[in-house]
Amino acid sequence: MQWSSGVTEPGSSGSPLFNASKQFIGQLYGGYSTCSDPDGIDSYGRFSVSYPLIQSWLGVPTLALSPTGRVQSSAAATGQTA
């Protein structure tokens, strides 16, 4: 990602990326954007890819991701009703 305004600095890894609907869709994992190089490119990972790898550390109920990467409750994912 190349910023049109602002930059990231060392220590920003893991910071969230939100879409226009304010949904957390990714996290910063590297890049070259700094105050001294504002044209540097940053790299983000997709949350829908990362979530299955980290869900056991989050202390939340098991969630499923839809094909579009949206988080669903495990009941919704299996078709169960409350």
N, C-alpha and C positions, 0 to 999 in steps of 0.2 A: 504494500500500500504506500502510495506517496501522498503526503499531506498537502493540503492547500493552505492550511493555517496551523501553526504549531509543530512540535516535534516530540519525539520520545527521547529519553535519556537513559544511561545505564541504571539498572535497578527497576526498570519498568516492565521487565518480563513477567508474564502472567496477568498483566492488566487486561481488563475486559474490552471487547469490541461489541457495540450494540448496534442493532439495526434501527430503522426509522420508527419502529413500533416499541422501542426501548427493551427489546429482547436481547439477552446475552447470547451472542452467536459465535464468539471466538475469543482467543486470548493471544496476546503478543508473545512470540517465542524468539524473536531475533530481529536484527536489522541494523541499518546504518544511519538512521535519522538522528541528528544531534543539533545542538545550537550552532556548532561550528560547521555542520553539513546539513542544512535544512532540506536539501533535495535528496537526501539518502532515502532508500526504500526500506520499509519495515515488513516483516513477515508475521502473519497470524495463522494459527491453527483453528480448524473448525471445532466448535464445542461438541457437535454431534459425533465427532470422531474421538475426542478426548474423554467425554463423559463415561463411556463404558469402562475405561481404564482407571478412572478415579472415583467412581461412585461409591466403592466400599469405604473410602476415607471421608466421605461427606456427611455421614451420619443421618441420611435421609432415607425414606422408604425407597425401595427399588422402583425405578422409573424406566419407561421404555421410550425410545425415540421413534417418531413417525418417519416414513420415507423422506419427508421434507426436512427432517432434523428437529422437529418440534418435540418437546418433552411431553409425554402423556403419563398419567398415573398407570400403575401396573394393572389395575382393574379395567381401565379403558383399553389398554393394549390387548387384554385377553378376552374382552367382550363381556366381562362380569359386570353386574349392576350391584349397587349398594342396597 
